[in-house]
Each structure stands twice: as C-alpha cells, then as structure tokens.
Amino acid sequence: MPTSLPDAALAALAATDLEALAMPAEKGRTVTIYWDEESEQWRRHVADR
C-alpha cells in the first residue's frame, strides 16, 4: 500500500467490504484494488492477464 494515500482513503478502507473487493476473478484474469480519488471509494478492476 502506498504511503501517499489521503486520509479519506485510509478511513474508507475501514468501512469497505475487502472480502468482496478481493474476491478471486475467473481463471485467466487478475484483480486490482485501487483508490478512486474522484469518487473517494476503493474500486475493483478485473482484467485479462
């Protein structure tokens, strides 16, 4: 986790369903969890490998 995250990101982390965000993707895909500064929410991105 980067040390440059804003306080809002750290606060939202405590209220986020990390289990849902980190849920495994379908075979051959990867999951990236990132902080969306515009919406001030943690997001999940699923992409092909």
Distance bins in CASP14 RR format, pairs under 12 A and 6 or more apart:
PFRMAT RR
TARGET T0000
AUTHOR 0000-0000-0000
RMODE 2
METHOD distances of the structure
MODEL  1
1 9 0 0 0 0 1 0 0 0 0 0 0
1 10 0 0 0 0 1 0 0 0 0 0 0
1 13 0 0 0 0 1 0 0 0 0 0 0
1 18 0 0 0 0 0 1 0 0 0 0 0
1 33 0 0 0 0 1 0 0 0 0 0 0
1 34 0 0 0 0 0 1 0 0 0 0 0
1 35 0 0 0 0 1 0 0 0 0 0 0
1 42 0 0 0 0 0 1 0 0 0 0 0
2 9 0 0 0 0 1 0 0 0 0 0 0
2 10 0 0 0 0 0 1 0 0 0 0 0
2 34 0 0 0 0 0 1 0 0 0 0 0
2 35 0 0 0 0 1 0 0 0 0 0 0
3 9 0 0 0 0 0 1 0 0 0 0 0
3 10 0 0 0 0 0 1 0 0 0 0 0
4 10 0 0 0 0 0 1 0 0 0 0 0
4 35 0 0 0 0 0 1 0 0 0 0 0
4 37 0 0 0 0 0 1 0 0 0 0 0
5 11 0 0 0 0 0 1 0 0 0 0 0
5 12 0 0 0 0 1 0 0 0 0 0 0
5 13 0 0 0 0 1 0 0 0 0 0 0
5 34 0 0 0 0 0 1 0 0 0 0 0
5 35 1 0 0 1 0 0 0 0 0 0 0
5 37 0 0 0 0 1 0 0 0 0 0 0
5 40 0 0 0 0 0 1 0 0 0 0 0
5 42 0 0 0 0 0 1 0 0 0 0 0
6 12 0 0 0 0 1 0 0 0 0 0 0
6 13 0 0 0 0 0 1 0 0 0 0 0
6 35 1 0 0 1 0 0 0 0 0 0 0
6 36 0 0 0 0 0 1 0 0 0 0 0
6 37 1 0 0 1 0 0 0 0 0 0 0
6 40 0 0 0 0 1 0 0 0 0 0 0
7 13 0 0 0 0 0 1 0 0 0 0 0
7 14 0 0 0 0 0 1 0 0 0 0 0
7 35 0 0 0 0 0 1 0 0 0 0 0
7 40 0 0 0 0 0 1 0 0 0 0 0
8 14 0 0 0 0 0 1 0 0 0 0 0
8 15 0 0 0 0 0 1 0 0 0 0 0
8 16 0 0 0 0 0 1 0 0 0 0 0
8 35 0 0 0 0 1 0 0 0 0 0 0
8 36 0 0 0 0 0 1 0 0 0 0 0
8 37 0 0 0 0 1 0 0 0 0 0 0
8 38 0 0 0 0 0 1 0 0 0 0 0
8 39 0 0 0 0 0 1 0 0 0 0 0
8 40 1 0 1 0 0 0 0 0 0 0 0
8 41 0 0 0 0 1 0 0 0 0 0 0
8 42 0 0 0 0 0 1 0 0 0 0 0
9 15 0 0 0 0 0 1 0 0 0 0 0
9 16 0 0 0 0 1 0 0 0 0 0 0
9 33 0 0 0 0 0 1 0 0 0 0 0
9 34 0 0 0 0 1 0 0 0 0 0 0
9 35 1 0 1 0 0 0 0 0 0 0 0
9 36 0 0 0 0 1 0 0 0 0 0 0
9 37 0 0 0 0 1 0 0 0 0 0 0
9 39 0 0 0 0 0 1 0 0 0 0 0
9 40 1 0 0 1 0 0 0 0 0 0 0
9 41 0 0 0 0 1 0 0 0 0 0 0
9 42 1 0 0 1 0 0 0 0 0 0 0
9 43 0 0 0 0 0 1 0 0 0 0 0
10 16 0 0 0 0 0 1 0 0 0 0 0
10 35 0 0 0 0 1 0 0 0 0 0 0
10 40 0 0 0 0 0 1 0 0 0 0 0
10 42 0 0 0 0 0 1 0 0 0 0 0
11 35 0 0 0 0 0 1 0 0 0 0 0
11 40 0 0 0 0 1 0 0 0 0 0 0
11 41 0 0 0 0 0 1 0 0 0 0 0
11 42 0 0 0 0 0 1 0 0 0 0 0
12 18 0 0 0 0 0 1 0 0 0 0 0
12 21 0 0 0 0 0 1 0 0 0 0 0
12 33 0 0 0 0 0 1 0 0 0 0 0
12 35 1 0 0 1 0 0 0 0 0 0 0
12 36 0 0 0 0 1 0 0 0 0 0 0
12 37 0 0 0 0 0 1 0 0 0 0 0
12 39 0 0 0 0 1 0 0 0 0 0 0
12 40 1 0 0 1 0 0 0 0 0 0 0
12 41 1 0 0 1 0 0 0 0 0 0 0
12 42 1 0 0 1 0 0 0 0 0 0 0
12 43 0 0 0 0 0 1 0 0 0 0 0
13 21 0 0 0 0 0 1 0 0 0 0 0
13 33 0 0 0 0 1 0 0 0 0 0 0
13 34 0 0 0 0 0 1 0 0 0 0 0
13 35 0 0 0 0 1 0 0 0 0 0 0
13 40 0 0 0 0 0 1 0 0 0 0 0
13 41 0 0 0 0 0 1 0 0 0 0 0
13 42 1 0 0 1 0 0 0 0 0 0 0
14 42 0 0 0 0 0 1 0 0 0 0 0
15 40 0 0 0 0 0 1 0 0 0 0 0
15 41 0 0 0 0 1 0 0 0 0 0 0
15 42 0 0 0 0 1 0 0 0 0 0 0
16 22 0 0 0 0 0 1 0 0 0 0 0
16 33 0 0 0 0 1 0 0 0 0 0 0
16 34 0 0 0 0 0 1 0 0 0 0 0
16 35 0 0 0 0 0 1 0 0 0 0 0
16 36 0 0 0 0 0 1 0 0 0 0 0
16 40 0 0 0 0 0 1 0 0 0 0 0
16 41 1 0 0 1 0 0 0 0 0 0 0
16 42 1 0 1 0 0 0 0 0 0 0 0
16 43 0 0 0 0 1 0 0 0 0 0 0
16 44 0 0 0 0 0 1 0 0 0 0 0
17 23 0 0 0 0 1 0 0 0 0 0 0
17 33 0 0 0 0 0 1 0 0 0 0 0
17 41 0 0 0 0 0 1 0 0 0 0 0
17 42 0 0 0 0 1 0 0 0 0 0 0
17 44 0 0 0 0 0 1 0 0 0 0 0
18 31 0 0 0 0 0 1 0 0 0 0 0
18 33 1 0 0 1 0 0 0 0 0 0 0
18 42 0 0 0 0 1 0 0 0 0 0 0
18 44 0 0 0 0 0 1 0 0 0 0 0
19 33 0 0 0 0 0 1 0 0 0 0 0
19 44 0 0 0 0 0 1 0 0 0 0 0
20 31 0 0 0 0 0 1 0 0 0 0 0
20 33 0 0 0 0 0 1 0 0 0 0 0
20 42 0 0 0 0 0 1 0 0 0 0 0
20 43 0 0 0 0 0 1 0 0 0 0 0
20 44 1 0 0 1 0 0 0 0 0 0 0
21 31 1 0 0 1 0 0 0 0 0 0 0
21 32 0 0 0 0 1 0 0 0 0 0 0
21 33 1 0 1 0 0 0 0 0 0 0 0
21 34 0 0 0 0 1 0 0 0 0 0 0
21 35 0 0 0 0 0 1 0 0 0 0 0
21 36 0 0 0 0 0 1 0 0 0 0 0
21 41 0 0 0 0 0 1 0 0 0 0 0
21 42 1 0 0 1 0 0 0 0 0 0 0
21 43 1 0 0 1 0 0 0 0 0 0 0
21 44 1 0 1 0 0 0 0 0 0 0 0
21 45 0 0 0 0 0 1 0 0 0 0 0
21 46 0 0 0 0 0 1 0 0 0 0 0
22 30 0 0 0 0 0 1 0 0 0 0 0
22 31 1 0 0 1 0 0 0 0 0 0 0
22 32 0 0 0 0 0 1 0 0 0 0 0
22 33 1 0 0 1 0 0 0 0 0 0 0
22 42 0 0 0 0 0 1 0 0 0 0 0
22 44 1 0 0 1 0 0 0 0 0 0 0
22 46 0 0 0 0 0 1 0 0 0 0 0
23 29 0 0 0 0 0 1 0 0 0 0 0
23 31 1 0 0 1 0 0 0 0 0 0 0
23 33 0 0 0 0 0 1 0 0 0 0 0
23 44 1 0 0 1 0 0 0 0 0 0 0
23 46 0 0 0 0 1 0 0 0 0 0 0
24 30 0 0 0 0 1 0 0 0 0 0 0
24 31 1 0 0 1 0 0 0 0 0 0 0
24 44 0 0 0 0 0 1 0 0 0 0 0
24 46 0 0 0 0 1 0 0 0 0 0 0
25 31 1 0 1 0 0 0 0 0 0 0 0
25 32 0 0 0 0 1 0 0 0 0 0 0
25 33 0 0 0 0 0 1 0 0 0 0 0
25 44 0 0 0 0 1 0 0 0 0 0 0
25 45 0 0 0 0 1 0 0 0 0 0 0
25 46 1 0 1 0 0 0 0 0 0 0 0
25 47 0 0 0 0 1 0 0 0 0 0 0
25 48 0 0 0 0 1 0 0 0 0 0 0
25 49 0 0 0 0 1 0 0 0 0 0 0
26 46 1 0 0 1 0 0 0 0 0 0 0
26 47 0 0 0 0 0 1 0 0 0 0 0
26 48 0 0 0 0 1 0 0 0 0 0 0
26 49 0 0 0 0 0 1 0 0 0 0 0
27 46 0 0 0 0 0 1 0 0 0 0 0
27 48 0 0 0 0 0 1 0 0 0 0 0
27 49 0 0 0 0 1 0 0 0 0 0 0
28 46 0 0 0 0 0 1 0 0 0 0 0
28 47 0 0 0 0 1 0 0 0 0 0 0
28 48 1 0 0 1 0 0 0 0 0 0 0
28 49 1 0 1 0 0 0 0 0 0 0 0
29 44 0 0 0 0 0 1 0 0 0 0 0
29 45 0 0 0 0 0 1 0 0 0 0 0
29 46 1 0 1 0 0 0 0 0 0 0 0
29 47 1 0 0 1 0 0 0 0 0 0 0
29 48 1 0 1 0 0 0 0 0 0 0 0
29 49 1 0 0 1 0 0 0 0 0 0 0
30 44 0 0 0 0 0 1 0 0 0 0 0
30 45 0 0 0 0 1 0 0 0 0 0 0
30 46 1 0 0 1 0 0 0 0 0 0 0
30 47 1 0 1 0 0 0 0 0 0 0 0
30 48 1 0 0 1 0 0 0 0 0 0 0
30 49 1 0 1 0 0 0 0 0 0 0 0
31 43 0 0 0 0 0 1 0 0 0 0 0
31 44 1 0 0 1 0 0 0 0 0 0 0
31 45 1 0 0 1 0 0 0 0 0 0 0
31 46 1 0 1 0 0 0 0 0 0 0 0
31 47 0 0 0 0 1 0 0 0 0 0 0
31 48 0 0 0 0 0 1 0 0 0 0 0
31 49 0 0 0 0 0 1 0 0 0 0 0
32 42 0 0 0 0 0 1 0 0 0 0 0
32 43 0 0 0 0 1 0 0 0 0 0 0
32 44 1 0 0 1 0 0 0 0 0 0 0
32 45 1 0 1 0 0 0 0 0 0 0 0
32 46 1 0 0 1 0 0 0 0 0 0 0
32 47 1 0 0 1 0 0 0 0 0 0 0
32 49 0 0 0 0 0 1 0 0 0 0 0
33 41 0 0 0 0 0 1 0 0 0 0 0
33 42 1 0 0 1 0 0 0 0 0 0 0
33 43 1 0 0 1 0 0 0 0 0 0 0
33 44 1 0 1 0 0 0 0 0 0 0 0
33 45 1 0 0 1 0 0 0 0 0 0 0
33 46 0 0 0 0 0 1 0 0 0 0 0
34 41 0 0 0 0 1 0 0 0 0 0 0
34 42 1 0 0 1 0 0 0 0 0 0 0
34 43 1 0 1 0 0 0 0 0 0 0 0
34 44 0 0 0 0 1 0 0 0 0 0 0
34 45 1 0 0 1 0 0 0 0 0 0 0
34 46 0 0 0 0 0 1 0 0 0 0 0
34 47 0 0 0 0 0 1 0 0 0 0 0
35 41 1 0 0 1 0 0 0 0 0 0 0
35 42 1 0 1 0 0 0 0 0 0 0 0
35 43 1 0 0 1 0 0 0 0 0 0 0
35 44 0 0 0 0 0 1 0 0 0 0 0
35 45 0 0 0 0 0 1 0 0 0 0 0
36 42 1 0 0 1 0 0 0 0 0 0 0
36 43 1 0 1 0 0 0 0 0 0 0 0
36 44 0 0 0 0 0 1 0 0 0 0 0
36 45 0 0 0 0 1 0 0 0 0 0 0
37 43 0 0 0 0 0 1 0 0 0 0 0
END
